[in-house]
Amino acid sequence: MDNMMEAKSEALVKSVEDLLLEKQVVGKKERELVQALNSALRKVGYEVVLMHSAKPAVRRNRRGRPPGRPRKRRGPGRPPKVRS
């Protein structure tokens, strides 16, 4: 019984080691692909930025409509305000 458990434990350890090695290889390949993509994008004025290092959009204290709010229509074609 101990022999079988030991064999399973060794197989599990080997499997985990293989997975870690594969993860490292995939990570290295991913970094190479992102670097190549970043290089190509920089030629046309873009850049790849990591999500956790991206700067958050900081809202400045300024006049004007906030993002997402529709623009006010002005002029003679503007419909009258509807009051509820």
N, C-alpha and C positions, 0 to 999 in steps of 0.2 A: 504494500500500500504506500509506504514512504517513497519507494522508487518511482511510482507513478506520479505522485504529487511533486516530487523533485523534478521529474521530466517536464511536467506541465509548467512548473515555475520557471524552469530554464527556457522553455518555449515562449512563455509570456515575456520574460526579460528580453529575449532575442527579438520578439515582435515589437516591443516598445522601442528598443534601440534602433531597429530598422525604420520605424515611423519617425523617430527624431532625426535620423540621418536624412530621410526623404524630405522632411519639413525644412531642414537646413538647405538642401539642394533647391527646393522649390522657392524658398525665400531669396536665395542668391539669384536665381533666374528672374524672379519677379523684380528685384532691384535693378538688374541689368536692363530689363524691358522698359521699366519706368524711366531710367536714365536715357535710353535711346529715344523714347517718346518725348521726353522733356527737351532733348537736344533738337529734335525735329520741330517741336512746337515753338521753341525760341526763335527759330528762323523766320517764323511768320508772326511773331509778336505775342505768343502765349507762353504760359509756364504751368507746370504741374506743381500743385501745392498740397502737402499733406493736410488731411482734415484737422488733426489735433494741433497743427502748428499754424493753421490759417487764422488770420486776424479776424476777430468778430466785427460785424458791421456796427460801427459806433454812430449813434444818431447825434448829430450836432444840434445845438440850440439855434435854430434858424427859422426864419419866416417861410411860409409856403405850405403847400399841402403835404401831409404825411404820405409815405409810400402806401400804395394800395387804395388810396382814396381817389375817386374819379375826379377828373378836371371839371371845373365849372365852365359851362358854356355861356358865352356872352354874345350880345348882339340881338338884332331883331328876330332871328329865328329861334331864340331861346324860349322854351315853353315856360309858362308861369309856374310859380311854386305851388305845390299841392299841399294844403294844410289838412291835417287829420283831425 
